[in-house]
């Protein structure tokens, strides 16, 4: 990443990232101003943080006749920062009028009612089921960041909304960005097609440094609604824990390798070793999970957010005929079968941009991409792993999917002046499965 693009990324990001950050490219807008017309697609952004700002920028680069029409966020400062930075890249394509800048928990409704055609969903994950249901009901095309939700009731809502979107011929593109990465598509394509034979084991990692920083850590207001939302990665009811919010990418690798069939069960461990202060909410800082798949196959996942430790972000797969690896940290992809070794040497694409290129191309061609249920499936795998780690129990797929546990207050009735008691950190063997 050159210095100019890196500065742009950091502007759009708004939160600390690790040294092994995923590639991120910004495509600058056509400098020639194009006036809106009947074919102009209007984009609405719901959630103006780093990922939302980046996704909106990529959406604006995906088609020459699109505009950012409306923006919504809980916080005014988030929206202002996002709009300023997107305007620096896209000029008049991001000329969002003041009357289409919405603040508050009902901002999503106003964005949907503003006349937009496509909605980018990038709020903290707890809000996505509510927002996705509303977008489908309003007949909008959807780009939704991962994960889909933080608990099983939320996942079931997403699945129902995704089926309804399909019935209404609405595009629903999901944010598991590696599924759009040419090297990964080639590598996992070979695995799914049987190049290394039936799988016996998959090992995935997402081991990073201390990724997130706190908002006002010097004066933590642990039961303040605003403080919790501003520090949403540290609260499991908002993020699902870092396994669900971040390491879910590696869980998605596991699912991809197995052809997206559901596992039979999961057992896990995890806890807090270094991130133990109250300001870090109630999430763990490490997980280790074993998933059992049909045919006596196993999948092993390790993830942690701990500074000063050995890192890793990869998927290794073993089958009866050979081995495959997809290593994000090194951008290395290889399949070994006997004496034959295939290494990916093809083109590299910007997967973030490709997500939006495919979405807008489908809209223009009258085609439909339906990835909502796939988004929910991989998100549920991570939720299942968290359930197993929090409780210390062996949990089946069906038990996990039918769980009634809701991690936080109903977001439909949320206000910033609420007091939200912080739930205790999970204690395996004591925390119950619900």
N, C-alpha and C positions, 0 to 999 in steps of 0.2 A: 504494500500500500504506500503510495507516494505521500509526501508530507501534506500536500494540499487536501487530498482525499481523507487522510487521517484526521486532519483538523475538522473537516466537515463531519466525519463520523462522530467525533467526540462531542461536537455541538449537538448533534441529534440524539446522542446516547443518553446523557443525563444520569448515568450511573457507572461506577467503576467496573472495569473489565480486566480479565487476566491477560498475561503476556501471550497466552496461546489462543487469542481471540480468533473467532471464525472470520474468514475473508469477507470484506464488506466493500462494495464498490458503489459509487454514486455516479449516475449518468446525468449530466447537466441538460437542462431543458433546451429545446430549440429556441434560439434567441429571437426568432421572428414571432412577434405576437400574433396569435390567431384568434379572431373574434369567435364568441360562442355562436353556435347555430343549432339547428334541430338535431344534428348528429352528435353534439357534444355530450359526453358522458360526465355526469356530475358525481364527484366522490365525496363521501362523508367520512370523517375520522372520529371514532369514539375511543377516547383514551389517548392523550397527547404526550405520553412519556417517550422514552428513547426508542423503544421498538415501534410504537405507533407512528412516531415522526419518520423513522426510517422507512416503514412500510408505505406511508403516504407518499413519501418522496419517490419510492420505486413505482408506485401506482401512477404517479404523474409522468414517469419516464416510459411507461409501458405502451402509451398510445399518444399520437400527436394531437388528438382532439379530445382531451380530458381536462377537467379543472377540479381543483379542490374547492368545493362549494360550501361545506359546513364543517364545523369542528365542535366537539363537545368534550368537556373534562370536568372533574369535580372542582379543580383548582384553577383560578384565573392565571396564576403565575406559570403554571404548566402550559396552558394554552398559548399564552403570549410568547413564551420562549420557543415553543414548537413552531408557531406561525412565523416568527421572525427568521428562524433558521431555514425553514422550508422556502420562504420567499427569497432568501439569498441565493438559493439554488435554482428555483423555478420561476421567479419573477411573477408575471401576471397570471400564470397558471395557478398560483396559490393566492390570488387576490380575494381572500375571504372577507366579505363585508361584515361590519360590526353586528348587523342584525342576524347574521348566521354564525355567530360565536356564542356558544351556549355553556353556561356554568351551572354545576350542581348535579345532584343524583338523578334528576330527571332530564339531564342534557341529552341522553341517548334518544329519548322520545322526540325532542325538538329537532335533532339531526335527521331522524327518520321522516319527520313531517315537513322537512325543508325542501323537498323536491329532488333529493339525491337518487342516483341510480345504483351506485355501488357503495357498500359500507365496509370500512376497515375497522375491525374489532381488535383493540389492543389494551383493554383495561386490565387490572389485576384479575386473575382467573375466576375469582368468586362471582364476579358480575356477569360472566359470559353466558351462562344459561338464560338469564333474564333478557339480556340484550339480543342474543341470537333468536330466541322465540319472537321477540318484537320485530326484528328485521325480516324474518320469514313471513310473519303475519302482514307486514307492510309491503311485501313483494320485492325486496331488494336483493341484488346479488351480493355475495358475502366473501370477504377474506377474513379469516379468523385465526389469530395467533394460537399457538399451543400454550398450555394444555387447554382442553375444552372446559374443564370444571375442576373442582377440588374434592368432590365426594361423589359417591354413587348416585344419590338422588339427582345431582346436577348432571351427571353423565346420562342418566335416563332421559332427562329433559332435552339434552342436546341430540340424542339419538332420535327422539320423536320429532324434533324440529328439523333434523336433517332429512328424515323421510318425507316430511311435508314439503320441504324445499324441492326435493326431487319431483314430487307430484306437481308442483307449480312451475317446473322447468327453470328453477333459479340456480345459478352457479354458486357453488360452495367450495371454495379453495381453502385448504388448511395450511397451517404454518410449520409443519414438519419439513423444514427447508431442504434437508439432505435428500429427500425423495425427488428433488428437482436438480440434484447435482449430477452432472454427466458421469464422472468417475464412479460415484456410488451406484448409479443406475446400472452401469455396465457390470460392476462387481456383484451386486446383489442379484442382478438378473441372471448371472451365471449360476449362482448358488441356488436360486429358486428353480432354475431349469434343470438342476440335478448334476451340475458339473463335478461336484465333490461327493455326490451320492447322498443318500438319506442322512440327515444331520444326527449326530450323537451328542454334540455339545456346542454351546455358544457362550462366549465370555465377552462382556461389554464393560467399559469403564467410563466414568466422567469424574475424574479427580482433578480438582482445580484449587486455586488459592482461596483466600477469603474474599469472595467475589463482590459482595455488596457493602456499601457504606450506609451509615445511619443518618437520618435527618434529625438534627438537634440531639446528638447522643449525650451532650453535657447536661441535658435537663429532660430525661425521658419521662413522658406522661403515659405510663403503661396502659391505663384504662381509657385514655382519650381516643375517641373515634378518629379524629384528624391525625393524631400521632401514629396510630396503627395503620391507617391507609397510606400515609406518607412513607411508612416503613414496611409496606406490605410484604416484601419477601420474607420477613422474619416471623410472620404470623400464619400458622397453617390454615386458618379459616379463609385467608385471603390468597395465599399462594399454593396451598396444598403441600407445603414443605419443599425443600430444594430438589428432592427426588422427583416430585411431580412437576415443578416449575422449570427446572433446568435439565437435570439428568434424564428426563423423559425422552430426550433425543436419543440417548443410547438404548433406552428401553424400546424405542421405536425401531432401532437397528435389529434388536433381538426378534421383534415381531416380524419384521420384513424378511429376515432370514428363514423363519419358519412358515412363510407364506401367509402370515397374518391369521393363522388359526389360534384359537384361545388355548392357553395353558390349562393344565388340570388343577394345579395348586401352587402355592408359594409358601416358603418359610424364610424368615429374615431376622437380622439383628441390626442394631443401630443405636445411636445416642448422641450425647454432647460431651466432647472431651476438652475442646479449647475455646469454644464459643459459648461460655456458660453464663455470662452476665445477663441480668434481666432485660437490658436494652435490646438484646437479640431475640426477644420474644419467646416462642415456645417450639421452635423447630429444632431438628437434629442437625449435626454437622457431618455425619457419616452414616452410610447404609451398606449392608451386604445382603444380597437376596439370592435365593435359589428357586427358580421356577421349574416345575416338572411339566414336560410336554408329552403328548402321546408317543408311543413307541419307545419308551424308556429313555427319551432324550431329556437333557437338562440344559438350562440356561442360567448363567451366573452373572450377577451384576454387582459391581463395586462403585460407589461414588462417595466423594467427600468434598467439603469446602474447608480446607485447613492450610494455612500458610506454612511454607518451609518444608513441604512434603513432596515426594515424587509424584509427578503428574501423569495423566494418561487420559486419552479420549479416543477410544477405538472399539472395533468389534472384531473378534477372532472367531472363526467358525470351523468346526471339524466334522467331516462326514466320512462315510465308509471308503471313499475313494481319494480323499485328500483334504486340503486345508485352504481357507481363504481368509484374507485380512483386509479391513478397511480402516485405515488409521487417519483420523482427522488431524491430529497434531502434526504429522509429517506429510499429509496429503499423499499417502502411499496406499496403493491398491494392488493386491496380488492374489492369484489363484494357483495353487499347486496341486497337480494330479499326477502321481508317479514321478517320472522324470520331466514332465512338461511343466513349465512355469509361464503363466500369463501375467504380465504387468501392464497396468493401464498407462498408455503413453499418448492418449488422445487429447482433444481440446479441453480446456478448463472454462467453465461458465460461472457466472455470478448467479448462484442458486436463488438468492433473495429476489433478484430482478426477474429471473425466469418464472418464479411463482406468479408474478403479476403480468408478465408477458402472456403467459398461457391463459390466465383469467380473462384479460381484456380481448385477446384473440378469440376466445370462445364466445364471448358476448357479441363481438362483431359478426361472427359467422353463424350465430344462432344455434350454437352447440351448448351442451350442458356438461360441466364438470361437477361431479357429486362426491366430495371427499369428507362430508360431515361425519358420517358413521365411522370412517377410518380414523379421523381425528379423535372421536370419542373412544374408539377401541384402544388405541395406544395410550391415551390418557388414563383409561381405566386400568391398564396393566401397571402403570406406575402407582396409582392409588391403591391397587391390590398389594403391591410391595410395601407401601407405607403402612397399610393396615397390619400386615404380617409383622413388620418391624415394631410398630407401636405396641402391639398386643403380645408378641412372642408366640402367637398361635400359628398353626398350619391352617391356611385359608384356601378354600376351593374357589375356582372362578365364579361358579354360580353364587356361592355365599357372598363373595365380594360384590358382584354386580347387583345383588338384591339387598345389600346393606341399607339400613334406614338411617344411618348416622349422618347428620348434617353438622358440619364443623363450626358454623358461625350463625349469627343472627340472620333472619330473612332480609336479603338486600333490598327487597321491594319497599320496606319501611325504614330504610336507613337515613339517618341525619347526622351531620357532623357534630352536633352538640350532645350526642349520645355518650353514655358511659358504658364501655364494653369490658366486663371483667375478663382478664386474661386467663385462659384455661391453663392448667398445669402442664408441664412437659410430660409426655407419655413415659410410662414406666413398664417395660415389657414384663409380662407375667402378672401385672396388676391392672393395667389399663384394659378395660373389657372390649370385646368385639361387639358391635351393635349392628 
